[in-house]
Amino acid sequence: MLRTPSLLTLICLTAACAGAPGEEYPKLVPLDSLLSDAPLTPSPAPALEARADALRARADALRRVDVVDATDLGAQ
């Protein structure tokens, strides 16, 4: 009695793991190439450095902003 629900559950779980029809599997590569310290091509460093510089400039601009309180405006 317990075998039928267990078998049905196993079949459903196996079917849920299947990919979409026509989808290709990722290419397999040797593990040594993944673990090597070789530089990436193309190097992502210039784009990352430009993004970091833009974020630093934005942070500096936010630090320079003076907040004016409404009570300070009435005193002037």
N, C-alpha and C positions, 0 to 999 in steps of 0.2 A: 504494500500500500504506500509506503514511504518512497519507494523507488521511482514511481511515476512522476511525482512533483519534482523530485531531485533531478531526474533526467531531463524533464521539461525545462527546468531552471538552467541547467547546464547548457542545453541547446540554445536557449534564448541569450545567455551571456556570451556564448561563442559567436552567435550571429551579430551581436552588438559590437563586437570587436572588428568586424570586417569593414574595410574602407568603402568609399563610394566606387561604383563601377567605372572603369576606365582610368582610375587613379594609379599612378606609378609609385613603386616603392622607392624610398631614398637610396641613392647609390651607397654601396658599402666601401669604406676606405680603411686602410690599415691603421691600427691603433697607434703605431709609432708616429705616423704623420700628424695625428691629432695631439699627441703629447710632446711634439718637438718644440723647441724654442725658436724656430725659424720665423722671421718677420712675415707679417701678413701682406699679401699682394692683392690689391693696392693697399697701401698703408692708410689706416683710418685716422692716423695721428693729426694731419692738418685740419681735417674737418672737426675733430674733437677739440683741438686747441682753439680753433676759431669760435666754436660754441662756448667754450670756457671763458674766452676773452669777452664775448658778448654778455655772458651772465655776470662776469665781474664788473663790466661797465654799467650794467643795469643795477647791480647792487650798490655801486658807488653813487649812482644818480638817486637811488632811494634813500641813501644815508644823508644826502645833502638837502633833502626836502625839509623845510621848516613847517611844523604844524602850528597853525594860528588858532588860538582858542577864541570863541565868540566873545568872551568877556574882555579879551585883549583888544578887540576891535572897537568896543565901546569906549575904551579909555583914550583912544587916539582922537 
